[in-house]
Amino acid sequence: MLKTIDFAKQGGLVPVIVQEEGTMEVLMLAYMNEESLQKTIETKLATYYSRSRQELWLKGETSGHYQHVVHMYLDCDCDTILLVVKQDGVACHTGAKSCFFQKVL
């Protein structure tokens, strides 16, 4: 039996790690609620929940940099989602390919 996410137990939101298909580069971290997860499954376009705007956020709707979902995985505790996507353009709002470009060590 496939386990599912208990959104209530997670405070309504779960973290989503996004990787690019092929390179498997980590592009970004975002959050989903139950509604954004359902939209992502239905459309195969990454839809997140914006914590700052308190609304659904279709990645690429304003920038054209859509994320086409190829695979979706749950971690062993069913409290984190991993998306493997075909990225149109860049993932980061700064114009960088990945949000993870600031090297610390």
C-alpha positions in Angstrom: 0.0 0.0 0.0 1.3 3.5 -0.9 1.7 5.8 2.0 0.4 9.3 1.7 1.2 12.6 3.1 -0.6 13.7 6.3 -0.8 17.4 5.6 -2.5 18.2 8.9 0.4 16.6 10.8 2.8 18.7 8.7 1.1 22.0 9.5 -0.5 22.0 6.0 2.7 22.3 4.0 5.4 19.9 3.0 8.9 20.8 1.6 9.5 20.0 -2.1 13.0 19.4 -3.4 13.3 20.0 -7.2 15.9 18.3 -9.4 16.5 18.7 -13.1 16.1 15.5 -15.1 19.3 14.3 -16.7 21.8 16.3 -14.6 19.9 15.7 -11.3 21.1 19.2 -10.2 19.1 20.5 -7.3 17.2 23.5 -8.7 15.2 24.8 -5.7 13.2 24.1 -2.6 9.6 25.1 -2.3 6.4 24.0 -0.4 3.2 22.3 -1.4 -0.2 22.1 0.3 -2.7 19.5 -0.6 -4.3 21.6 -3.3 -1.0 22.4 -5.0 0.0 18.7 -4.9 -3.3 17.7 -6.6 -2.8 20.4 -9.3 0.7 19.2 -9.9 -0.4 15.6 -10.3 -3.3 16.6 -12.6 -1.4 19.0 -14.9 2.2 17.6 -14.6 3.3 21.3 -14.1 4.9 22.1 -10.8 2.5 24.1 -8.7 3.6 25.2 -5.2 2.1 27.1 -2.3 3.7 30.6 -1.8 4.1 31.2 1.9 4.7 34.9 1.4 1.7 35.5 -0.8 -0.5 32.8 0.9 -1.7 31.4 -2.5 -1.0 28.8 -5.1 1.9 29.5 -7.4 2.2 27.8 -10.8 6.0 27.9 -11.4 6.6 29.7 -14.7 3.2 31.4 -15.0 4.7 34.9 -15.1 8.3 34.0 -16.2 7.6 31.3 -18.7 10.1 29.1 -16.8 7.7 26.2 -16.3 8.7 22.9 -14.6 7.3 19.9 -16.3 7.1 17.0 -13.8 8.7 13.8 -15.0 8.8 11.9 -11.7 7.5 12.5 -8.2 8.8 10.7 -5.1 8.0 10.7 -1.4 10.7 10.2 1.2 10.5 7.3 3.6 8.6 9.3 6.2 6.1 10.7 3.7 6.9 14.3 4.8 9.0 15.5 1.9 8.4 15.4 -1.9 11.1 15.1 -4.5 10.2 16.4 -8.0 12.3 15.5 -11.1 11.5 18.1 -13.7 12.2 19.3 -17.2 13.0 22.9 -16.5 12.1 25.6 -19.1 14.7 28.3 -18.7 16.1 29.0 -15.3 14.6 28.0 -11.9 15.7 30.9 -9.7 14.0 34.3 -9.7 17.4 35.9 -9.7 18.1 34.5 -13.2 20.4 31.8 -12.0 19.8 28.3 -13.2 19.5 27.0 -9.7 18.6 28.7 -6.4 21.7 27.0 -4.9 24.5 29.2 -6.3 25.9 30.8 -3.1 28.8 28.5 -2.1 29.5 28.5 1.6 32.2 25.8 2.0 
